[in-house]
Amino acid sequence: MVLKSLFKKKISEEKLSNVLLNALIDTMENGFGEVAQLINNSPDFVTSPSIREDQYDQFLFILFVGNLEMMNDALETYEADALEDLLIEKFSLTYQLTTNQTKGYIKEYKDFMRRVNYPSKNTLYAMSKSVFYKYNLSQFQEDYFKDMNVPNPVFLKKLNELVSNFLWDWDYFLDKYKMD
């Protein structure tokens, strides 16, 4: 195991934060259309929610917060904290927000994701449920699920599969790289 870590490529926090943020933005911008299409064409809804491809703001924050949570689980605390600070700074600059605004949104989304996913602590499920509730999809379901205000489990499974494609692959990263 020690020998394996000697041959890993080193990557700086700065470079890694650029790669992660660019990957997030790219996959979100190119992939939200598929999410909207899954939602709009799902036979699990009585009527189509008619989500537009440009309605990705909430999805972006769900992805960002979910990926930060996964990063915190994958890295040592000191590495995750330093990388998170850089990511928040770069995210803020990209979307013309102050760092405090971004941190406020992150806290709001983290709290929301925990609440809708309680008692589970599975981040992927929290992300999918957050998409469901942030886009008010309950109103488009058959009465049984609509009245309970819970996602149809068949639809939620499809959404989990799709959202999983938006997660950073920490196993791959940790196998190939070490932070400088």
C-alpha positions as MATLAB code, in Angstrom:
seq = 'MVLKSLFKKKISEEKLSNVLLNALIDTMENGFGEVAQLINNSPDFVTSPSIREDQYDQFLFILFVGNLEMMNDALETYEADALEDLLIEKFSLTYQLTTNQTKGYIKEYKDFMRRVNYPSKNTLYAMSKSVFYKYNLSQFQEDYFKDMNVPNPVFLKKLNELVSNFLWDWDYFLDKYKMD';
ca = [
       0.000    0.000    0.000;
       2.834    2.411    0.838;
       4.588    1.554   -2.415;
       1.387    2.257   -4.373;
       1.097    5.752   -2.858;
       4.654    6.557   -3.983;
       3.626    6.245   -7.617;
       0.519    8.378   -7.460;
       0.569   11.628   -9.370;
       0.585   14.763   -7.270;
      -2.042   17.395   -7.887;
      -2.327   20.788   -6.231;
      -5.487   21.887   -4.458;
      -5.685   24.794   -6.901;
      -5.601   22.558   -9.966;
      -7.959   20.001   -8.426;
     -10.481   22.695   -7.511;
     -10.407   23.962  -11.121;
     -10.900   20.452  -12.499;
     -13.746   19.654  -10.097;
     -15.614   22.905  -10.645;
     -15.214   22.759  -14.430;
     -16.440   19.150  -14.438;
     -19.443   20.094  -12.313;
     -20.401   23.027  -14.518;
     -19.823   21.113  -17.742;
     -21.805   18.045  -16.715;
     -24.600   20.163  -15.291;
     -24.886   22.385  -18.351;
     -24.702   19.435  -20.740;
     -26.653   17.018  -18.583;
     -29.557   18.951  -17.138;
     -31.427   18.523  -20.415;
     -31.440   14.762  -19.773;
     -32.723   15.326  -16.238;
     -35.491   17.602  -17.530;
     -36.321   15.049  -20.222;
     -36.517   12.194  -17.689;
     -38.820   14.250  -15.514;
     -41.009   15.563  -18.336;
     -41.392   12.206  -20.102;
     -41.765   10.008  -17.050;
     -44.818    7.756  -17.172;
     -44.839    8.032  -13.369;
     -46.449   11.472  -13.652;
     -50.081   12.041  -14.573;
     -49.152   15.262  -16.374;
     -45.765   16.464  -17.528;
     -44.019   18.866  -15.133;
     -42.677   20.762  -18.191;
     -39.272   21.491  -16.685;
     -37.265   23.668  -19.077;
     -33.616   22.997  -19.858;
     -32.687   26.448  -18.523;
     -34.225   25.795  -15.094;
     -31.027   24.360  -13.658;
     -30.199   26.790  -10.829;
     -31.607   24.558   -8.104;
     -30.091   21.486   -9.718;
     -26.689   23.183   -9.776;
     -26.796   23.811   -6.029;
     -28.003   20.273   -5.340;
     -25.067   18.919   -7.343;
     -22.575   21.261   -5.724;
     -23.696   20.502   -2.171;
     -24.004   16.762   -2.826;
     -20.527   16.612   -4.303;
     -19.111   18.596   -1.383;
     -20.686   16.077    0.992;
     -19.188   13.167   -0.947;
     -15.807   14.926   -0.967;
     -15.932   15.342    2.804;
     -16.547   11.610    3.153;
     -13.696   10.688    0.790;
     -10.874   12.989    1.912;
      -9.108   13.729    5.153;
     -10.756   16.615    7.008;
      -7.881   19.061    6.469;
      -7.803   18.275    2.724;
     -11.575   18.520    2.334;
     -11.759   21.818    4.234;
      -9.029   23.468    2.164;
     -10.484   22.180   -1.111;
     -14.015   23.203   -0.132;
     -12.851   26.767    0.565;
     -11.251   26.958   -2.887;
     -14.318   25.465   -4.569;
     -16.644   27.925   -2.836;
     -14.414   30.817   -3.819;
     -14.281   29.734   -7.482;
     -17.991   28.868   -7.586;
     -18.797   32.330   -6.201;
     -16.661   34.064   -8.820;
     -18.130   31.964  -11.643;
     -21.724   32.733  -10.679;
     -21.094   36.316   -9.525;
     -22.001   35.666   -5.907;
     -20.189   36.707   -2.775;
     -18.538   33.956   -0.801;
     -21.018   34.593    2.016;
     -23.964   34.250   -0.382;
     -22.596   30.936   -1.641;
     -22.006   29.692    1.906;
     -25.572   30.704    2.779;
     -26.973   28.751   -0.167;
     -24.817   25.758    0.735;
     -26.106   25.771    4.308;
     -29.695   26.153    3.091;
     -29.354   23.246    0.650;
     -27.497   21.012    3.152;
     -30.246   21.556    5.705;
     -32.938   20.942    3.090;
     -31.247   17.779    1.822;
     -30.918   16.366    5.342;
     -34.538   17.170    6.105;
     -36.051   15.570    2.983;
     -33.814   12.529    3.305;
     -34.243   11.895    7.031;
     -33.472    9.359    8.527;
     -31.223    8.176    5.674;
     -27.735    9.642    5.374;
     -27.205    8.525    1.770;
     -26.098   11.606   -0.180;
     -27.276   10.309   -3.569;
     -30.784    9.730   -2.203;
     -30.733   13.196   -0.632;
     -29.828   14.707   -3.987;
     -32.612   12.892   -5.859;
     -35.216   13.717   -3.231;
     -34.072   17.332   -3.296;
     -34.593   17.471   -7.056;
     -38.065   16.025   -6.516;
     -39.051   18.576   -3.872;
     -37.221   21.654   -5.226;
     -38.986   21.191   -8.576;
     -42.355   20.568   -6.850;
     -42.876   17.272   -8.651;
     -45.334   15.839   -6.143;
     -48.217   17.747   -7.720;
     -47.753   15.851  -11.006;
     -48.036   12.357   -9.528;
     -51.021   10.081   -9.184;
     -53.207   10.905   -6.186;
     -51.806    8.183   -3.913;
     -48.253    9.611   -3.899;
     -49.442   13.182   -4.343;
     -51.596   13.008   -1.199;
     -48.703   11.583    0.816;
     -46.320   14.156   -0.721;
     -43.659   11.511   -1.322;
     -41.909   10.529   -4.543;
     -43.067    7.458   -6.396;
     -40.273    4.947   -5.605;
     -40.099    3.824   -9.241;
     -39.460    7.382  -10.403;
     -37.030    8.021   -7.553;
     -34.968    4.978   -8.559;
     -34.699    6.305  -12.132;
     -33.700    9.716  -10.814;
     -31.065    8.155   -8.511;
     -29.511    6.370  -11.485;
     -29.353    9.563  -13.511;
     -28.103   11.813  -10.689;
     -25.332    9.325   -9.860;
     -23.719   10.323  -13.173;
     -23.152   13.818  -11.762;
     -21.021   12.706   -8.805;
     -17.266   13.180   -8.715;
     -15.506    9.807   -8.744;
     -13.429    9.952   -5.572;
     -12.408    6.284   -5.739;
     -10.807    6.883   -9.132;
      -9.152   10.089   -7.985;
      -7.730    8.603   -4.794;
      -6.434    5.609   -6.723;
      -4.525    7.794   -9.217;
      -3.647   11.030   -7.390;
      -2.585   12.483   -4.104;
      -2.968   16.099   -3.121;
       0.187   18.152   -3.080;
];
